Amino acid sequence: MPYYVYLLASRRHGTLYLGVTNDLARRVDEHKRKVIPGFSALYDISRLVWYEVYDRIDEAIAREKSLKKWRRDWKVTLIEEMNPDWSDLYPSLNG
């Protein structure tokens, strides 16, 4: 089973949310529908702008913890290396 570390944004260079999940499409859909109240729902953070895939949950959690310590500009660089236009990657998850 794959595990994902992902970054959502409210808009280009907007507020960021970092998370980990075993079902990226489902989790992003939950953010988009604001199913779970909290930070991402409050700040309308639902655009999937970056993600990485891991085979083991411990690796994904370690990466998430590491990224949480990163400066914002480092996260922006990470996003822009994969997704320079900050496009919503969610539609590409389902084919």
Secondary structure, DSSP 8 states (H G I E B T S, - for coil): --EEEEEEESSTT--EEEEEES-HHHHHHHHHHT-S-SHHHHTT--EEEEEEEESSHHHHHHHHHHHHTS-HHHHHHHHHHH-TT----HHHHT-
